[in-house]
Amino acid sequence: MSEIMLINVSGQDKPGLTHSLMEFLAEYDVGVLDIGQAMIHNTLSLGILVEVPEEEARSPVLKDVLFHLHHQGMHVRFTPISREDYERWVQGEDEPRYVFTLLGRRITAEQIARVSKVISDNGLNIEDIVRLSRREPLYKADDGLGRACIELTVRGTPLDLDVMKQHFLTISQDLNVDISFQADTVYRRNRRLVVFDMDSTLIQQEVIDELAKKAGVGDQVAKVTEAAMQGELDFRESLRQRVALLEGLDESVLEEVAQELTLTEGAERLIRTLKAFGYTTAIVSGGFSYFGKRLQEKLGVDYVYANELAIRDGKVTGDVDGPIVDGERKAQLLRDIAEREGLNLDQVIAVGDGANDLPMLRLAGLGVAFRAKPLVQRSARQSLSSLGLDGILYLIGIKDTDAEANGHEQT
């Protein structure tokens, strides 16, 4: 009867090691049931689960492997696996699988310790850990704009997803790290459309607040904006109140404000990389189309939907032309774009910061609350606060080296 054996090899990596080891195993017609390898700082950790066809052949093959690896300066450990244990392991593959992503300016042992405790307390088992960010140099500019990310693959069924999310929010606030968890479905790495809010998401400002400052009603409008973003005021009513205060503003002021707007950290890198990988992008905003179209030209965004600020005889009238883009309208526009692109909603990513973004965040396969208000963070499935917008690349499994391989400089 065949024997099942787990072979663990560790030590300084050497070119050709796997080839020579497999040649030894091939001589005895050994079957490979599973194999995995990781390398950290030129140190190899290799695991091979093998099936040795004949029991009497086990001793010579293991002896040859031991001698060969010892000669190579490697450490090796053999662990017999019972057929019952093997069958339980095989059946475990049917358990749900999740991907947890830790993102921050730096990753620390404390962050991993607290996250892994929540994972284990929920009956989940970590199967794999990989780094998505670049190797970190010891000497680098201390500008606070570094990026660090690791991805953990786990198996099992969480005891309580809502409680687990609350624990992760607490860790995020305590340790300045974002924690994402997603079901590892076929769609996770097959998103094709990203829909962005504009104000305080793609750009750092709230445009209507900037226009209000020029009109001398900044404080009044800012209070209404904040109430709307916190979900304390109906968006449609808040927009009408704020736009009414802009009545009489000269049209030329729109160009002044457009020139003063600043992109959010990581916005250009994110959209440039998404385009390189063939994603479709859209701006769906409760702001104004004048500014959305400017961003479309600058960034190469495919679609723009926003409110039309009414202008007559070179002056802002205090009204909005056409239907108001509120939360429900945003969700419908997302659905319409996905249908036009031939995509299902699981292939869509939505990104926003305010309460009026929640309907589209909930509708999309991946909804990301970006530097969002507390209400939105609690309500959205994913949140990102510690990094720039390009942290979203990690959430879809794109490594820094993947992005740079598509012709992008490291930023």
N, C-alpha and C positions, 0 to 999 in steps of 0.2 A: 504494500500500500504506500502511496506517496506521502511525503512529509511536508508540512508547511513550516517555513522558517522566516523570521524577520531578521534581516541583516542590517545593522546600523554601522555606518562608516563615518569617521570624523578625522579631521586633521588638516594640515596645510594643503591647499588645492594644488594639483599637478595636472598639466595637460595630458590627455590620453588615459587618465585613470579609469573613467567609466568604460572606455573601449576595452582596455585590457582585462578589467574585472568581468565584463560580459563575455569575453572570449573564454575565460575559465568556466563560467557557468554554462556556456553553450556546449562545451565538450561533454557535459553530463546531461544534456537535454533538459535543462532546468527551465520551468515556466515562470514568467514574471507576472504575478498577480497584481502588484501595485508598485509604483516607484515614485519617489519624490526627492527633490534636492533643493537645498538653500545654501547660499554662500554669503558670509558676512566678513568683511575685511580679509579676503583671501582665505578664509577658513571654511572648509567644506563640511556640510552635514548631509549625508546621503542615506536614505532608507529604501530598502528593497524587500518586498514581500515575495518570497519565491516558493515554488512547489517542486520538490525534488522527486523525480518519478519513482525511484525504488529505494526502500529503506536502507538496503545494504550499500547504496551509492552515497548515502548522506555523509558518512565519515570522510571518504577521500575528497569530496568536493569542498567540504568545510575546511578540511586540512589545507588543501591547495589555496583556497581563498585567504585563510588566515596567514599562511606563509607569504603569499604575494603582497598582501596589504601591509604586513609587518615590514617587509623589505622596502616598501614605499614610504615607510615612516607614518603609516596611518593607524588609527585605533579602530578596532572592530568588535562588535558585540553580536552574538547569535542568541535569538530568543525563539524557542519552539512555540508554535501556535496550535492549540487544539482545534479540531474540526468544528467543534461546537462554538468556540470563540470566533472562528472565522465566519461561520454562518450568521452569528449575531451581528458581526461587523458589516457583512454584506447587506443584511436587512436594514441596517441603520441608514443606508443610502436613500431610503425612501422617506426619511424624515425631512421636514421643511428646512430650507437653507436660507440664511440671512447674511447680508453683508453690512458690517459696521465700519464706518469711516470716521477716523479722528483727525481733525484739521485744526491747525493753530500756527502761531508764529514759531513755536517750537513744541516738540512733544517731550513730555517728562515721564519719569517712572510713576510719579503720583497719579498722573492722569490715567495711565494704562492700568494701574492697580485698582483705582476706583471704578473704572469702566468694566474691567474684567470681573470685578466682584458682582456688579449688577448683572452681568451676563450669566455668571455661574449661579447666582441666587434665583435666576429665572429658569433654571434647568437647561441652559444651553451649553454646548461644548464648542470651544474654539478649535477649528481644524487647520486653519492656515492664517499666516500673518505676512503681509508684504508691504513694502514702502513704495509709495507713489511719487513722493517728492524726490528731488535730486539729493545726492550725497552732500552732506553739509560740511563746508570747510571750517577749520578751526578759527581762521582769521578772516573776518568778513566785515563789511560795513554795518555798524550798529545803527541802522536807520529805522528799525522796528517794522520793516516791510518783508521780513523773511517768510518763507512758506514751508510748512512741514506737514506730512500726512502719512498715516498708515491705514491699511485696510485689513480688517479681520473677517474671515469667513467662518460662520458658526452653523451648527446644526441643532435642531430641536424645535419644540413649540413653546414660545414664551408663556409664562404663567399669567401675566397681565400686561398687555402692551401699553395701556394708559399709565399704569404705575411705573413701568420701566422708563417711559418717556419723561415722566416727571422727575425721576432720579437723574436722568441725563441732563435735563434742564438745570437742575441744581448743581451738578458737576460743572456744566458749562459756565455758569455764573461764578462759581468758586474758583475755577482754575483756568479761565480764559481759553477754552477749547470748545470747538463745535463737534457734536456727535450725531452722526446720521446713521439710521438703520433702515435698510430696504430689503424686501423679499428678493431673493436672487432668482428672478424669473428671466425668461428669454428676452424680455423687453428692457431689462436694466441696462444692457450695453447696446441696445438697439433703438435709442431715442433718435428722432429725426427732426424735431421742431422745438425751438425754444422761444417762448413768448415772454417779453419783458414789460413790466411797468416802466415808466420813464422817470418821473420826479422822485428823487431820493433813492433811486435804484440805478438806472443807467447814468444819471447825472446826480450830483451831490445836492442840488438845490430843489426847492419847490418853486416852480416858475411863477405861479400866481403870487407867491409871496414877494418875489423879486419885482414883478410888475407893480405890486401894491406899494412897495417902497418908493418906486419912481413916481407913483401917483400921490404920495403923501398919506397913504392909509395903511401903512405896513402893519402897525400893531393890531388894528381892527381885523384885517384879513388873516394874520398869523394865528389869532385866537380861534377863528372859525376853522382854519385848516387843521390845527392840532385837534380840535374836537372831532372833526370828521375822521382823521386818521386813527384816532383812538376808538372810533366806533360809537361815539357819544351823540353824533348828529347824522341824520340822513344825508348821504353824499349829494343827491340831487339838490336838496334844499340848500346845503352848504355852498355848493358851486354857484347857484343862483345868487345867494347873498354876497358872495365874494366878487363875482363878476360885476354885479350891480355897482359895487364900490369903485370899479375901474372906469366908469362912464366918463367920457371926455378925454381919456388918455390918448396922446398923439401916437399914431401908428408907427412912427420912427423909433419909438421907445422899444418896440419888439426886437428890432435889430440890435439895439444897444444891449438888451438883456441877453440875446442869443450869443453875442460876442463874449459875455462875461461868464457863461455857464461852464462848469468844469465836469469832466467825466469822472465817474467813480473809479477808484482804484481797481485795476484788473479788467475794466470793461473792454478796452481795445484788444487786449491779449485774448480774452475769452471769445469775442466775436470773430477775430481773425482765425483763431484755432477752429472754432465751430465751422466756419466757411471752408477751411482746408479739409475738414472731414466730411463735407457735404451736407451739413445741417442747414435747414431753413430757419430764418430768424424773423421775429416780428416785434413791433412795439404796439402795445395795446394800453392806452393811457387815458386817465381821467384829466390829464393836462390838455395842452393845446397842440393842434396839428402843425401849426407854424414851426414850432420847436422840434416836434417829432420828425418832420421832413428834413430839417437841418441835420439831425442826428442820422437820419437815413442816408443822406449824402456823405456824411463823414465816415460812417462805419460800414456802409454797404448792407444795411438791413433790408430784408425783402419786402416786408409789409409794414404799414403804419396806419393805425386807427386811433383817433383822438378827437377831442371836442373842437368845434370850429368857433373861434372867437369872432363875434360879429363886429365888422368895421364898416362904417359908412362915412364917406367924404373925409377919409384919412383919420377918423377918430373911432375909438372903441365906444360902442353904443351901450355897453352894460348888459348885453344879452349874448346868448349862445345860439348859433344857427344849427338846425338839425337836431337829431336825437342826442341826448346826453349819454356819454360813456360812463356808466356807473358800474358797480360790481357785477350785476346780472348781465349787463351788456358786454362786459369784458369776457365773462364766461362764454357767452354765445358767440362772440367773435373768435375766441380760441377754438370753439367747436367748428365754426365755419371754415377757418383756415386749415384745420386738420383735415376736414372733409375734402377741401379743395386740393390738398396735397396728397390725398389718398392714404391718410394715416389713421390709425385708431388712437384713442386718447391715452392709452398706455405708452405711446411713443412720444408724448408731448411733455416738455418741461415748462413750468410757469414760474416766474420770479417776480416778487413784489414785496412791498414793505408795509402797506396800509390795510386797514379793515376792508376797504373796497376791493382789495386784491384776493380776499379769501375765497370767493366763489370760484375763481379760475385756479387758485392753488389747489383747491379740493378736487376740481374736475380733472386736472392733469395727472398723468401717471407719476410724475415727480413734481411736487409743489414745494418751492423753496422760499421761505420768509427771509428776506435779506436785510440785515441790520434793522430788524422790524421792531415795532412797538410790542410791549409785553403781551397784550391781548392777542396779537397776530402770531407771536412766537408760540404761545400756548395752544393756539387753534390749528396752526399749520402742521403738516406731518414732518417737515424738515425745516431747519433754520440754519442760517450762516451769518455769523457776526464777527468772527475773529480775523477773517481774511477778506480780501477783495473779491470782486465778482468772479475772477478766474478760479476761485476755489470750487466753483461748480464743476470744473473739469474733473476734479477728483471724485465727485459724486457719481460721475458716469464712467469711472474707471480709467480715465486718461492720465497716464503718467507724464511728468514733466519731460522726460526723454522722448515720449511719443509726440508731444507737441513740437518739440525742437527738431525732431526728425522730419517734420513736415515743412521745414524751411523757416522756422521762427527762432529768433535769437532768444537766449535766456534772459528773462526779465524779472 
